[in-house]
Structures are given as structure tokens and as C-alpha cells.
Amino acid sequence: MRLTADEARAFRLTDVPPDFIDDPYPYYAALRRHDPVHELAPGSIFLTRYEDVAAIYRDPRASSDKRVEFKPRLGDGLLYEHHTTSLVFNDPPLHTRVRRLIMGALNQRAIARMEPGLVQLVDRLLDRMGEQGRADLIDDFAAQIPIEVIGNLLDVPRDERGPLRGWSLAILSALEPAPDAGILERGNRAVREFLDYLERLIAARRRRPGDPDVDVLTRLIRGEADGERLTEKELMHQCIFLLNAGHETTTNLIGNGMHALLGHRGELARLAADPSLVATAVEELLRYESPLQLNNRVMTAPFEVGGRAFPAGTFVTLGVGAANRDPAQFPDPDRLDVGRKPNRHVAFGHGDHACAGMNVARVEGRIAFGRLLARYPRIAADGAPERDRRVRFRGLRHLPVTLG
């Protein structure tokens, strides 16, 4: 499919064409070709070229504060409170304080300590799937891994983790370009239920702290050595953010990645035959089907992008999925290549706001893909997958397979 210039200029994220969710890449290609600095509405632009997206990520004038942008979409409820308090949608000083605390708990030593338990979890899931001979790779595998990992990081009791995935999906769905009333109602209810649960969890942890080297919640409660601590509201919303961010990225990385490999049997066989490729394969799968397709910034001063000048206050939507298929950066970008090097994708963002948990997601991906294909190299699709119908996040609701 090749869109005309007029079709590209008429494109709106709030009213995408029926086939966009299943395959957005022809639309991104048309925008890069005909209208790479695309006006979505007065004062709002959409970027689809790699260099433009990377430039905004690096620009100190690009703010992640979403208070102005989210107010008309989310109203004054708990969704607005959450999404304007969490790490990802804030600038310094809150962003700096929270990121420093989280990164201290997600250093390389902490990730290395996490790996044996992650291997055991993945093997346990594979054993369970093997007993049936077929599985839904989302429900039975991809979605289970991050819930356990983040649950362990926050030391959430295992028998209390059941609601976490549902809360996460409801809260993040409100970040779509045009959430309807039902999405907002479910999202506000999920935040309320999550906050109620966290009040009890945090109170219990204050009474009996964990090891701050492995328990992120204890680390966030204790704060920094200089005495700087989060407020109670900030603390609870960062816990929600950790669960949501960790769940969404990893579930979609594994689900999208396996769907792509099942559609490219040569690359699947290549990876199964050469496990040393798993690290580059994870980077390529992040590029090829980016879990987060869109990101946003608001510019605090006049700026130029793509040779055009814009005023302060301009809202910029960053086409992450589009940038990661830009032929100016990635030769033959629509080809899946599990050995692709170099691969400077922007799936995790860039700069000070790069995903705090990206190295955790990479480890989860490497272990999940590596052990799955080592155990079941003849894995095959078992019916049509069901794609999540969101625009901002790209993932699957169900991916039925036989294990061979």
C-alpha cells in the first residue's frame, strides 16, 4: 500500500484508518515521504523521521511535564493525578529524585542477582505450556514474566498479584490519543483500587522493611542518604508507574517478538540454531515492532525541526515506531534481521528520560526468547492472533501456538 500526499496530510492519530492498528508502517512511510513534520492540530505536530525524533529526545527544551496536555483529556480525577505525578511524565526536580532512587535499585549487580530467579520462572512457565502442547503466548508466557519480576522488585506477596495486570492495562489505556468515557472510568477505578492496595502494602513495609538492595519499595520509602524522601502520594504513584512500565514493555516485547519470528521462519530458525544472537535479536525485535509506538513532549521555548520553526508551547508527538523503520537510519528497515548491527533504535527513548527499566526488559527478553526457542524450536502459530487495538502501545492480546 502506498499512500498519496493528500492521504498522508489528512492523517490523524485520533481517528486512524481501520487497517492502521494491524499495520501502521505504510502510513508512517507515507508521512516520512510526504509530510515528515505533520500537523495534527493547531500547535501540535507529529514527527516520523529518525533524526527529527532523536533531535527532540536530546533537546533540553523538550519537556515531559504533561499537566497542560492531560487536563482536557483526563479531567481532574485520579488518572490525571497519577499520570502527572509518575516519573515518566515529569521534569526535574521530581524526575531526578525518583530516577536516582529507582536506578540505584536497578543497577547491574541487582539485575545479575535477578537472573537465576528469572530463569527458574521462565522454565516453570515453559514446563506448564509443554504439558498442554499448545499455549497462548500472551496469557501463559509473555504477560506472566514482568508481573513476577516487578512483583518481586516491590516484594508484592504472590497471592496478591492477580489484579496487577488488569490495573496496568486500564491505567495505560487512558494514554491513547482519544480515550472514551468508558476507558477513563475504568482507568480512574483502577488507580483508586491500586492506591487502596498500596496504602496497605506500604504500611506493612514500613513496619517490616526489606533489604533496600533488592526491595525497590523499601528503597523508595527510605529515600536518599541525605534525607530526601518522596511524599506519600509520590511514593504510591511511582509504584504504580513501575508496575505499568515494566508490564507493558516486556509483555509487548515478547509477544510482538514471537509474532514477528513466527512470520519469519528463517530468522526464527537462525536464532534457534545460534543462541549467541539472542542479544542482537532482542534489539532488532524492539526496533521492528516497538512496544511503545508514540511518545510526547511539549517545547518550552521556540525551536526548529525539519527545517521549520515552531513557537514555545508546541506539542510534539514522537513517532517511535516510525523512526525505527526509517530507511535513512536502518538499511532495508522492513526486513527482520536478528543479527542487525548497528541498531540504534529509539524504542526505549533517549537521554535523561530513557526508560529506567530498559536493562531489566532486555534481560527478560534474552532469557524468554533464548529458553523458549531452545526448548521449542518448532513452535508454530495455532490460529489467528488477536492484536490489541490501541495506538500508543503496540502489542497482542492473544497469540495461540503449538509447541511442536
Backbone torsions as a table, in degrees:
resi	resn	phi	psi	omega
1	MET	NA	131.0	179.8
2	ARG	-128.8	113.3	-176.2
3	LEU	-80.8	151.7	176.0
4	THR	-80.5	168.2	177.6
5	ALA	-61.9	-40.4	179.8
6	ASP	-64.9	-39.8	178.5
7	GLU	-64.8	-39.3	178.5
8	ALA	-64.3	-43.3	-177.1
9	ARG	-70.4	-21.6	178.8
10	ALA	-85.5	-3.9	-174.0
11	PHE	-65.7	136.9	176.3
12	ARG	-137.1	131.9	178.8
13	LEU	-69.5	-22.4	179.4
14	THR	-80.9	-8.5	-179.6
15	ASP	-150.7	68.3	-174.3
16	VAL	-74.5	152.6	177.1
17	PRO	-60.7	156.9	-175.3
18	PRO	-57.1	-32.4	-176.3
19	ASP	-93.6	2.9	-176.4
20	PHE	-64.8	-43.7	-176.6
21	ILE	-60.4	-42.2	-178.3
22	ASP	-69.6	-34.9	-178.9
23	ASP	-153.0	88.6	-177.8
24	PRO	-79.3	-11.6	-167.5
25	TYR	-67.8	-34.4	173.8
26	PRO	-62.7	-33.6	177.7
27	TYR	-69.5	-42.2	176.4
28	TYR	-60.6	-42.0	-179.4
29	ALA	-62.8	-40.9	179.0
30	ALA	-64.9	-40.6	178.1
31	LEU	-66.1	-41.8	177.1
32	ARG	-60.0	-38.1	-176.1
33	ARG	-75.5	-45.4	-169.2
34	HIS	-104.0	-30.4	-171.5
35	ASP	-153.0	65.1	-171.3
36	PRO	-67.7	-22.9	172.1
37	VAL	-111.9	86.6	-164.9
38	HIS	-96.9	127.2	178.8
39	GLU	-80.7	117.4	176.1
40	LEU	-84.6	-35.6	179.3
41	ALA	-164.7	166.7	176.7
42	PRO	-54.6	125.7	179.3
43	GLY	80.3	12.9	-177.0
44	SER	-141.4	125.3	-177.9
45	ILE	-126.4	159.1	-178.4
46	PHE	-126.1	123.5	-177.2
47	LEU	-105.8	136.8	-177.0
48	THR	-126.2	-6.4	177.6
49	ARG	-91.4	142.4	-177.5
50	TYR	-56.4	-50.0	-175.0
51	GLU	-63.3	-36.5	178.8
52	ASP	-68.2	-44.3	179.0
53	VAL	-62.4	-47.2	-179.7
54	ALA	-62.0	-36.7	-179.7
55	ALA	-64.7	-41.9	178.8
56	ILE	-68.1	-40.2	176.3
57	TYR	-56.5	-35.7	-177.7
58	ARG	-84.3	-14.9	-169.3
59	ASP	-77.2	121.4	179.7
60	PRO	-65.3	-14.7	177.5
61	ARG	-82.4	-6.2	-177.9
62	ALA	-88.6	111.3	-176.1
63	SER	-96.9	143.8	175.0
64	SER	-95.9	-1.6	179.7
65	ASP	-65.8	124.1	-172.8
66	LYS	-110.7	15.5	-175.5
67	ARG	-61.0	-44.1	-179.2
68	VAL	-70.9	-43.8	-176.8
69	GLU	-66.2	-40.9	-172.5
70	PHE	-82.6	-21.3	-175.0
71	LYS	-55.7	-51.7	-178.8
72	PRO	-68.7	-24.2	-178.2
73	ARG	-86.5	-39.0	-171.9
74	LEU	-106.1	-13.8	-178.5
75	GLY	75.1	-154.8	-174.2
76	ASP	-105.9	10.5	-172.8
77	GLY	-82.8	-163.6	-175.7
78	LEU	-68.9	-30.2	175.2
79	LEU	-59.6	-44.5	179.0
80	TYR	-64.0	-43.4	178.5
81	GLU	-59.3	-44.7	-178.7
82	HIS	-65.2	-53.3	-172.5
83	HIS	-71.2	-13.1	175.5
84	THR	-103.8	4.2	177.2
85	THR	-112.7	-25.1	-174.3
86	SER	-71.0	158.2	-176.7
87	LEU	-50.2	-46.5	-167.9
88	VAL	-67.1	-26.9	-176.5
89	PHE	-110.6	38.9	179.6
90	ASN	-139.0	158.1	174.3
91	ASP	-106.0	173.7	171.1
92	PRO	-58.7	148.5	11.6
93	PRO	-89.5	-19.7	-177.0
94	LEU	-61.2	-44.5	-179.4
95	HIS	-58.3	-42.9	-178.5
96	THR	-64.1	-45.5	-178.1
97	ARG	-63.0	-47.9	-175.7
98	VAL	-69.7	-43.2	-178.4
99	ARG	-62.0	-39.4	179.7
100	ARG	-62.5	-41.6	178.9
101	LEU	-65.2	-45.2	-176.9
102	ILE	-68.8	-44.7	-177.9
103	MET	-65.1	-30.1	176.5
104	GLY	-63.9	-28.9	178.7
105	ALA	-91.1	-9.7	-178.5
106	LEU	-118.1	34.1	178.4
107	ASN	-75.0	176.3	-174.6
108	GLN	-63.7	-34.9	177.8
109	ARG	-65.1	-40.6	179.6
110	ALA	-65.4	-40.0	179.3
111	ILE	-66.6	-39.6	177.9
112	ALA	-62.2	-38.7	177.8
113	ARG	-66.5	-26.6	-177.5
114	MET	-75.9	-26.4	-169.3
115	GLU	-60.6	-46.4	-179.0
116	PRO	-57.9	-42.4	178.2
117	GLY	-66.1	-34.3	178.5
118	LEU	-68.0	-40.6	176.5
119	VAL	-61.0	-44.5	179.0
120	GLN	-61.7	-43.0	178.6
121	LEU	-60.9	-49.5	-178.3
122	VAL	-61.8	-43.3	179.3
123	ASP	-63.4	-38.0	178.3
124	ARG	-63.7	-42.9	178.1
125	LEU	-64.8	-40.6	179.3
126	LEU	-66.3	-37.9	176.5
127	ASP	-60.6	-46.0	-178.1
128	ARG	-63.3	-42.5	178.0
129	MET	-64.5	-40.2	-178.3
130	GLY	-63.8	-30.1	178.6
131	GLU	-64.2	-28.2	-179.3
132	GLN	-92.6	-25.4	-178.5
133	GLY	83.9	-14.2	176.6
134	ARG	-146.7	163.9	-175.4
135	ALA	-161.4	162.8	164.8
136	ASP	-98.6	110.1	-172.7
137	LEU	-65.3	-15.7	176.1
138	ILE	-84.1	-62.8	-176.5
139	ASP	-62.9	-40.6	-171.9
140	ASP	-89.5	-12.2	-172.9
141	PHE	-140.3	-70.3	-170.3
142	ALA	-59.2	-43.4	-177.2
143	ALA	-77.0	-21.3	-178.5
144	GLN	-74.1	-32.8	-171.8
145	ILE	-67.4	-54.1	-177.8
146	PRO	-67.6	-30.7	177.7
147	ILE	-60.6	-42.7	179.0
148	GLU	-68.9	-42.4	-177.6
149	VAL	-64.4	-50.5	-179.4
150	ILE	-69.0	-37.3	175.3
151	GLY	-57.8	-40.0	177.7
152	ASN	-68.8	-40.2	-179.5
153	LEU	-62.5	-37.1	178.5
154	LEU	-91.9	-3.2	-177.3
155	ASP	54.3	48.0	174.4
156	VAL	-78.9	125.9	178.2
157	PRO	-52.4	138.3	-174.3
158	ARG	-58.2	-37.2	-177.4
159	ASP	-77.5	2.5	177.9
160	GLU	-112.8	8.2	-175.3
161	ARG	-88.8	-7.0	-175.4
162	GLY	-52.4	-46.9	-176.2
163	PRO	-77.2	-9.6	-167.9
164	LEU	-60.9	-45.0	-177.1
165	ARG	-64.4	-44.1	179.6
166	GLY	-62.4	-42.4	176.6
167	TRP	-60.1	-44.5	-178.3
168	SER	-59.7	-49.2	-178.4
169	LEU	-61.7	-40.7	-178.6
170	ALA	-66.6	-41.3	-177.5
171	ILE	-70.0	-42.5	-177.7
172	LEU	-74.9	-26.5	178.9
173	SER	-62.9	-24.5	178.5
174	ALA	-69.6	-9.7	178.6
175	LEU	-87.2	1.9	175.8
176	GLU	-61.2	155.5	-177.8
177	PRO	-58.1	-29.7	-178.4
178	ALA	-142.1	71.2	-179.2
179	PRO	-67.9	137.9	179.5
180	ASP	-88.8	178.6	-174.5
181	ALA	-62.5	-36.4	179.8
182	GLY	-65.4	-41.7	177.7
183	ILE	-62.3	-42.9	-179.2
184	LEU	-66.3	-40.2	179.7
185	GLU	-63.7	-45.0	179.1
186	ARG	-66.0	-37.3	179.4
187	GLY	-66.6	-44.2	178.0
188	ASN	-63.1	-40.0	178.6
189	ARG	-64.7	-40.1	179.9
190	ALA	-64.0	-41.6	178.2
191	VAL	-62.2	-43.8	179.8
192	ARG	-59.6	-47.2	-178.9
193	GLU	-65.3	-39.3	179.4
194	PHE	-65.0	-44.5	179.6
195	LEU	-62.8	-41.6	178.4
196	ASP	-59.9	-42.5	178.8
197	TYR	-65.5	-44.3	-176.8
198	LEU	-65.6	-31.8	176.6
199	GLU	-57.0	-43.0	-179.8
200	ARG	-71.5	-42.2	-178.9
201	LEU	-63.5	-44.3	-178.2
202	ILE	-67.5	-40.0	178.1
203	ALA	-60.9	-41.7	179.0
204	ALA	-65.8	-37.9	-178.7
205	ARG	-72.0	-31.8	176.0
206	ARG	-64.7	-36.7	178.6
207	ARG	-70.7	-38.4	-178.2
208	ARG	-132.6	83.2	-178.3
209	PRO	-62.9	152.3	174.1
210	GLY	-95.4	-169.9	177.4
211	ASP	-80.2	114.6	-176.3
212	PRO	-64.0	-15.0	177.1
213	ASP	-74.3	-21.6	-178.0
214	VAL	-125.6	-17.8	-177.0
215	ASP	-105.1	104.2	-176.5
216	VAL	-64.2	-37.1	-179.2
217	LEU	-63.0	-45.4	177.1
218	THR	-60.0	-39.4	179.7
219	ARG	-64.2	-41.8	179.2
220	LEU	-67.7	-36.4	178.5
221	ILE	-65.7	-44.3	-176.4
222	ARG	-71.6	-31.9	-179.2
223	GLY	76.1	-162.4	-175.9
224	GLU	-85.9	161.9	179.9
225	ALA	-61.6	-27.1	-179.6
226	ASP	-80.1	4.4	176.6
227	GLY	93.9	-4.7	-179.7
228	GLU	-72.9	128.7	-177.5
229	ARG	-134.5	159.1	174.5
230	LEU	-78.3	149.8	170.1
231	THR	-69.3	166.2	-179.5
232	GLU	-60.7	-41.3	179.1
233	LYS	-65.1	-45.2	178.0
234	GLU	-59.8	-42.9	-178.5
235	LEU	-59.6	-48.8	-177.6
236	MET	-65.2	-40.2	-177.9
237	HIS	-71.8	-28.9	175.3
238	GLN	-70.1	-32.7	175.2
239	CYS	-64.2	-43.2	176.7
240	ILE	-61.8	-43.9	179.4
241	PHE	-59.0	-45.1	-178.8
242	LEU	-59.0	-44.5	179.6
243	LEU	-65.1	-46.7	-176.6
244	ASN	-64.0	-48.3	-176.9
245	ALA	-66.4	-43.5	-179.5
246	GLY	-66.4	-38.3	-179.8
247	HIS	-68.0	-49.3	-171.7
248	GLU	-65.3	-48.5	-175.9
249	THR	-63.1	-48.4	-173.9
250	THR	-73.2	-42.0	177.5
251	THR	-57.6	-45.8	-177.7
252	ASN	-73.9	-34.1	174.8
253	LEU	-58.9	-49.7	-177.6
254	ILE	-70.0	-44.3	-179.6
255	GLY	-65.7	-51.2	177.6
256	ASN	-60.4	-41.8	-176.8
257	GLY	-63.4	-45.5	178.9
258	MET	-68.1	-35.8	176.3
259	HIS	-62.3	-42.4	178.5
260	ALA	-65.2	-43.5	-179.6
261	LEU	-65.8	-37.7	177.8
262	LEU	-64.3	-27.9	177.0
263	GLY	-87.2	-6.1	179.2
264	HIS	-131.7	75.3	-171.8
265	ARG	-60.3	-30.2	178.2
266	GLY	-63.8	-42.3	178.8
267	GLU	-71.0	-35.7	175.8
268	LEU	-61.6	-47.3	-179.9
269	ALA	-64.4	-37.6	179.3
270	ARG	-62.6	-43.7	180.0
271	LEU	-69.6	-41.0	178.8
272	ALA	-63.0	-35.7	-178.0
273	ALA	-79.0	-22.6	-176.6
274	ASP	-133.2	82.8	-178.0
275	PRO	-58.9	-18.8	179.5
276	SER	-65.3	-13.8	179.3
277	LEU	-83.6	-2.5	-169.4
278	VAL	-63.1	-35.2	-179.5
279	ALA	-66.9	-46.2	177.6
280	THR	-68.6	-30.8	178.0
281	ALA	-63.7	-41.8	178.3
282	VAL	-60.1	-44.4	178.9
283	GLU	-63.1	-39.8	-179.7
284	GLU	-68.5	-38.2	179.3
285	LEU	-70.1	-33.5	173.0
286	LEU	-63.7	-39.9	178.4
287	ARG	-70.5	-47.9	-170.8
288	TYR	-65.8	-40.6	177.9
289	GLU	-135.2	78.7	-173.3
290	SER	-63.2	126.8	-180.0
291	PRO	-58.3	-39.9	174.6
292	LEU	-102.5	113.9	-176.4
293	GLN	-89.5	-26.3	-175.3
294	LEU	-133.0	141.9	171.0
295	ASN	-132.8	171.4	-173.3
296	ASN	-142.2	148.8	171.6
297	ARG	-142.9	158.2	169.8
298	VAL	-122.0	135.0	-173.6
299	MET	-89.4	130.7	-175.3
300	THR	-90.9	-3.7	-179.8
301	ALA	-151.5	162.9	175.7
302	PRO	-57.3	148.9	-176.7
303	PHE	-154.8	168.7	175.0
304	GLU	-123.9	143.0	173.2
305	VAL	-149.9	136.3	-179.6
306	GLY	60.4	29.3	179.7
307	GLY	77.9	10.0	-179.9
308	ARG	-120.9	146.2	-178.7
309	ALA	-98.5	142.1	179.5
310	PHE	-137.3	153.0	-177.5
311	PRO	-84.0	166.7	170.6
312	ALA	-57.9	148.6	-179.4
313	GLY	90.8	-4.0	178.4
314	THR	-68.1	132.8	174.3
315	PHE	-88.1	130.9	-177.5
316	VAL	-119.4	121.0	172.4
317	THR	-96.7	122.9	-177.6
318	LEU	-93.8	118.9	179.9
319	GLY	-81.7	83.1	-177.9
320	VAL	-61.3	-49.3	179.2
321	GLY	-62.2	-35.2	178.3
322	ALA	-70.4	-45.2	179.8
323	ALA	-59.9	-36.2	-178.0
324	ASN	-77.0	-2.6	172.2
325	ARG	-117.9	20.2	-177.6
326	ASP	-79.0	118.8	-179.3
327	PRO	-65.5	-18.0	176.5
328	ALA	-69.3	-20.9	179.7
329	GLN	-109.9	-34.6	-174.5
330	PHE	-122.7	106.7	178.0
331	PRO	-56.4	135.2	179.5
332	ASP	50.0	60.5	-167.3
333	PRO	-67.6	-22.4	-179.3
334	ASP	-86.8	4.3	176.6
335	ARG	-97.1	129.0	174.9
336	LEU	-79.9	126.3	-178.0
337	ASP	-138.3	100.6	-174.4
338	VAL	-67.8	-8.7	176.2
339	GLY	-108.1	15.2	-173.6
340	ARG	-59.2	127.5	173.0
341	LYS	-146.9	138.8	-9.3
342	PRO	-72.0	167.9	-178.3
343	ASN	-147.0	80.3	-176.1
344	ARG	-91.6	56.9	-179.0
345	HIS	-68.1	164.4	178.9
346	VAL	-116.6	29.6	-179.2
347	ALA	-62.2	-28.3	178.9
348	PHE	-101.8	14.4	-175.7
349	GLY	78.8	-157.3	-174.1
350	HIS	-163.1	150.6	172.8
351	GLY	75.6	-149.8	-174.7
352	ASP	-62.2	-25.0	-178.1
353	HIS	-102.1	15.1	174.2
354	ALA	-58.9	146.7	-174.8
355	CYS	-51.2	123.2	-177.5
356	ALA	-65.8	-28.3	-177.3
357	GLY	-101.5	19.0	-172.7
358	MET	-63.2	-34.9	-179.4
359	ASN	-73.8	-28.7	172.5
360	VAL	-66.3	-45.7	179.0
361	ALA	-60.7	-39.5	179.2
362	ARG	-63.4	-43.5	178.7
363	VAL	-63.9	-43.8	177.6
364	GLU	-59.0	-43.6	179.8
365	GLY	-64.4	-45.3	-178.7
366	ARG	-61.4	-44.1	-179.1
367	ILE	-70.1	-41.7	-178.3
368	ALA	-64.0	-51.8	-178.9
369	PHE	-66.7	-44.4	-175.9
370	GLY	-62.0	-47.1	-175.8
371	ARG	-77.3	-32.9	177.0
372	LEU	-62.7	-47.9	-176.7
373	LEU	-75.4	-27.4	174.5
374	ALA	-66.8	-36.6	-177.9
375	ARG	-82.5	-39.7	-171.9
376	TYR	-132.6	67.9	-177.2
377	PRO	-67.2	-16.2	179.4
378	ARG	-99.4	17.5	177.3
379	ILE	-52.1	141.2	-177.1
380	ALA	-146.0	155.1	176.4
381	ALA	-63.1	145.4	-179.3
382	ASP	-130.2	63.4	-176.3
383	GLY	109.1	175.7	-175.3
384	ALA	-75.8	136.2	173.6
385	PRO	-73.5	162.3	174.6
386	GLU	-115.9	118.6	-176.8
387	ARG	-88.9	140.3	172.2
388	ASP	-62.5	135.3	-173.0
389	ARG	-91.9	19.9	177.9
390	ARG	-84.7	158.5	-178.1
391	VAL	-96.7	-42.9	-176.4
392	ARG	-69.8	-41.2	-179.0
393	PHE	-107.2	138.3	179.0
394	ARG	-113.7	120.1	-178.8
395	GLY	-166.2	-173.5	-178.5
396	LEU	-123.9	144.9	173.9
397	ARG	-85.8	-36.7	-179.5
398	HIS	-145.3	142.4	177.5
399	LEU	-141.7	87.3	-176.7
400	PRO	-75.6	136.4	-178.7
401	VAL	-140.7	156.6	163.7
402	THR	-105.9	149.2	-171.0
403	LEU	-95.5	-10.8	174.6
404	GLY	76.0	NA	NA
